[in-house]
Amino acid sequence: MKQLSEILAALSRDLPLLAVRPQGDPTRFGAAPLVACVPARDEEARIGWCLDALDAELDPADAVLLAANGCRDATVSIAAERMRAWRRPWLLVDCDWRADTGSAPLARRLALDLAHGLAPGATLLSMDGDTLVLPGLRAAYAAEFERGFGLVCGRIGFLPDEAALLGPSADPEGQGLVRFFRDASRELAARILPDPGNPWPHHGNIGGANFAISSAAYRLAGPLPTPASAEDRALRRRCEALDIPIRYAEGPCVHTSCRLDGRARGGLADELRRDRLEADPVVDEALEPAETLLLRLRSRRDFRLAADAKSRYAVLASLRLPPADAWRLAMRGDGLAWMEAEDLSPLLLRTRLRLSDLHRHRPAMQRALRDTPPVPSDRPLFPAARAS
């Protein structure tokens, strides 16, 4: 186990940290079987019950690490008062970032990396400071990791009292169309890349408010990527590339805020606000036309299952990769090579769609579902990495 000062010094070289003010006893983290990692920004109205629910749900030896992300309200004082009364290991890290550099992904990366350094054998539970864990979450996660999964993605619902006040979408029919595209995209993936660990239907979602990753998986896939938003999806993509077994679990559940004045750029609040204020909003960045989706899924399958480098090169050449890159990646042939190829292909370039685009592409998506038969499989297509 590394010392807190050593870990912070290393992180300060990678992250734009300006100041870090820790409270708590990090020396107690070493034996923790699980560390809940909670980034929070200006959550004085919610952080108290968030921590109370977490303390009631976790096992006594589990630890909690709260990363206060440039807070300008009483979040830090409220959290510190709650945590000082605990018997479990805890650490509160109050951090400031260099001007115009702080973000929710950076705060989550800070929390996960600190937890992994202080408790290198612990499962890392990702949460948010506006989120309420529901009873049974701890046991449900433990059961999934016992089955050998490395990344487990739990269910996320809305806080009932806030959901009751949430106004209707500007286009309820359009929101049904978004749900159709999400489900159809996940179903096509399940048909082309069958995963016995996640038989269809499954929720197919990862959210920073409720996922957990084993220590072995985080050593392989970490540190957490820090794009401007969707760091959770970026981590999942890394796990997929490394063949870490992923589980979309129904058991571990949380309720999170559905307010429209969110703290994270590009997060849930932005999506909810667009849906209620715009006639033709941009939609989930993961959604794409059926033609592109099918090409992506089938090319990944064919590349990873190809018998030799020549066959893999043919797949990448069909995606219009430059010949030198295609040969280089074909010689490697692993999931990380496919991830790089996906980013290099002009045919797989992602373009953000609007709701009107989904209306236009709906017939093609319906045909894709009709014409793509499921492929039965009792084992993963790609050998699983040891990440549990």
N, C-alpha and C positions, 0 to 999 in steps of 0.2 A: 504494500500500500504506500502510495506516495504522500508526501506532506502537502497540505493545502497551498502553502506558499510556492512550492515547486510547480504544482499544477497551474496555479494562476499565472506564474511567470511564463510558462510555456504557452498558455492560452493568450496572454497579452501580446505575444509575438505573432499570433495568427488572427486575432480578433481586434477590432478597433476600440478596445476598452480604455476608458479615461480614468476611472476610479472604481475600486471594489471595496465595499465595507462589509465584512463577514460578521455574523453573530452565530453562536452555537458552538458545539464541540465536534469538529470533524474527525477526531481520533476514535470516536465510537462507531464510525461507518464501516470499518473493516470487516466485521462479522455480519453485516446486514444481508439477508437473503434477497431483499428487494429494496430499491430506492425509488420513491415517487418523485418525479422531477416536474416542478410546477413553475413555469414562467408566468409572471403577472405584471400588469401595468395599470396603475390607477384603478384598483379594484377594491377600494375601501368599503363599498356596499356589499361585496360578495365574498371577500377573502376569508372572513370569519367562519361562515357556514361551510365554505369549501374545505377549510382545514379541519373543522369539527367532524365533517362527514368522513374525511380521509383518515383521521385518527381513529374513528370508531370502526372503520372497515379493515384497516391493515392489521397484520400480525404484530405482536409487541416488539419483536426484534427488527421489523422493517424500519427504514429511515425515510425522512422527507427532506428534500432540498428545494427551497423556494428561491428563485431568481427574480428579484424585484427589478424590473426593467425600466430604469429611468423614471421612477414614480414621482408624481408631483402632488400626491394627496397623502392620506394617512395609512395607506396600504402597509407600509413597513412597520409602523408602530402597532397597528392592530395585529398583524401576523406575529410579531415578536412577542406580544403579550400572550397570545394563544399558545405559541410553541414553548415558551418558557415553563409552562405548566405541565408539559408532556414528560413522560418517562422514556419515550423512544428517542433514538438518535435523530437530531435535526440540525439543519444548517440553513440560515437565511443569508443570502448574498445580495446586498443592495448595490447595484452597479449603475454607472453612468458611462455613456459612449461618447466618442469624439463627435463633434458637431455634424448633424445630418447623417449619421451612420447607423444608429441603433435601429433594431427591427425585432419582430417576434421570432423569426428564424434564428437570429443571432442569440437571443435570450434562451431559446430552447437548446441550441447547441452548447451554450455555456453550462446550462443545468445538466445536460446529459454527459458532457465531457468531465465536469467536476465529479458527478456521481460515479462515473466509470473509473476515474482515477482514484477516488477515495475508497470505493468498494468494487474492486476489479472482478469479483466473482458474482456480483449481484445482478438480478434481473432489473432492467430499467423500465419504469412505468412513466409514460408521458401523459401529462394532464395539462389543464389550463386553470388559471386563477378564477375563472367565472363558471366553474364546472362542479357539479355535485355527483360524487360516486354513489352508485346504488348498491344495496346489500347483495352480497354474493360475488362481487367483482374479484376479490382476491382469490377465492377458491376456484373461480372459473378460469382465471389466468393460469393458476398452478396446474390445473388439469390439462390445459392445452400444451403447456411446456413439457409436462410428463409424457405427452404423446410424441414429442420430438420436434415440435415446431420451433423456429428461431425468431420469427416475427409474428405476433398475434395482434390482430386488429379487431377491437371491440365495437360494440354498438354505441351510437351517439344519438340521443333524442334531445328535444327542447325542454327547458324548464316549463312545467305546465302553466304556472302563473304568468310567465311572459308570453307563452304561445297563445294564451287566451286573449291577449291584448294585441297580438300581431295582426295588422290589417291584411286584407286580401291582396293577392297578386293583381297586377294590372291586367293580366291575361291568364286566368285560371286554365283555360284550354292549352295555352302555350306551356304552362308548367307541367301539364300532363304529357306533352310532347317531349319535354326535357327528360322526364322520368322514363318514357319509352326508349329514348336514345341511350340513356345510361344502362337500362336493363338489357336492351338489345346488344349493346357493345359488350357487356359482361357475358351474356349468353353465347355470343359468337366466339369470344375468347375461350369459354369453357368447352365449346364444340371442337375448336381447332387445336387448342392446347389443353387437353383434358388434364385435370388435377384431382386425383382421388381424395386429396385432403380437403378439397372444397367442391363437393358435388353441387351441381346447379339444382335449384337456385341458392344463392348466397348473397349477402349484402354487398360484398365487393369493394368496400370503402375503407380508406385509412384516414384518420383525422388526428391531429396533434393532441386533441382533448382526450383521446382514449386509445392508445396502443402501447404495447409492451414488447421489448426486445431482449433476448438473452444476452448475457455478457459475451459469450462466444460469437454470436451474430454481430454484436456491435464492434467487437475487435476486427471482424472481417469487413463489415460494410461501413463502419464509421470512419471519421466523425460525421455527424449530421451535415448534409449539404446545406448551404445557406443562400439559396436564391432569394429574390425579393419576396416571394410567397411560395406556398405549396412545398415547403421543405419536407413535409411528411411523405408526399408522393415521390419526391426525389430520393428519399431514403428507401422507400419500397422498391423503386426502380433499381437501386444498387443491390438490394437483397435479391431481386429477381435475377439480375445479371450474375450474381455469385451463387445461384442455385440454393439459396437459403430457404428452407421450407416456410411458407407463409400460410397463415390460417385466418379466415374471416369468421370470427366466432360470434355466436349469439349470446353467450353467457355473460361476459363482462360488459356492463352497461353503465352509462353516465347520462346525465341531463346537463346540457350546456345552455348558455345564454343565447337568445335569438334577438337581441337588441339590434337596432339599426345604426347605432353610433359605436361601432366597434373600435378596437385598439390596434388591430393588425391590418396593414394595407394588403388588399387582395384577398382578404379573409371572408368568412361567412357573412359578416354584416354588410360588406360591399355587395355581395350577391343578393342578399335579401332586399337591400335598398334599391338595386337596379330593377329587380322583379316587380317592385311596387311603384316605381316612379317613371320607368321608361317603357315606351310602346314597343320598342324592338331592341331589347338588351342583348349584350354579348352573353354567351352561355358558358358553361363549364369548359375550361380549356382542354379537358381530356376528350371531348366529343369531336368526332370528325366524320366525313362522309363514309358511307359503307365501302366504297371502292378503295379508299385509302386504308381504312381499318382492315379489310380483308387482305390487302397487299402486305400490310405490316405483320399481321398474325401469321400468314402463310410463309412469308419470307423468313421470319424468325424460326418457325418450325423447320423449314427446309435447311436453313443455315446450320442450326444446331444438330440436326439429325443426319447431315451429309456424311458420306463415308470417307471423304478425303478432301484435301485442300482444293483440288481442281473443281470439285463439285461445289464447295463453298464459294469459290471465286465466281462461278457461274451465277450463283444467287446474287452476289454483290454487284456483279457487272450488270445484271438485269435491273438493279436499282440505281444504275448510272453513277456508281462511285468511280473516282479516278483510278486507273489501273494500278498505280503503285500502292494506293491505300487499300484497294480490294485485295491485292496479293498479300500485303502485310497482315491484314486482318484475317484473311482466309487461312494463312499459316497458323495463326493462333487458334481460332475456331471456338473459343469459349464464350461465355455469356457477356463478359466485358467487351470482347471484340465486337459482338453483335450490338451492344449498346452504342459503341463508337460509330459503327456502320450506320445505325439508325439515324444518328445525328448528322452524318455526312451525306446521306442520300437526299437529293432534291425531290425525289418522288414521295418521301415520307415527311417532308417539311410540314410542321403543324401550323395551321392558319386559324386564328380565333374566329369562330362562327357566331352569328347572331341568330336570334329566334326565327327570323324570316328564312334563314338558310336551312334550318331544321325542317321547316314546312316543305321546302323545295326538295330536300334529300330524303324525306320520309318514304316515298315509294321504293327507292333503291334499298333502304334499310329493311323494309318489309320483304322485299325479294330475297335479300341476303339471308334472312332468317328462314325463309321458305326453302331455299335451295342449298343450304349448308347443313348436311346431316351431322349428328353427333358422332364422335369417335369413342367407343367404349374403351376404357383403360383402367386397370386395377393398380397401376404404378405410375409415378411421375415420368414424363417424357425425358427429362434430363436428370442425371444422377444428383441426389441431394447432398449439399455440403453438411458437414457435422457442425451444427450451430445451436445445439441445445445443452 
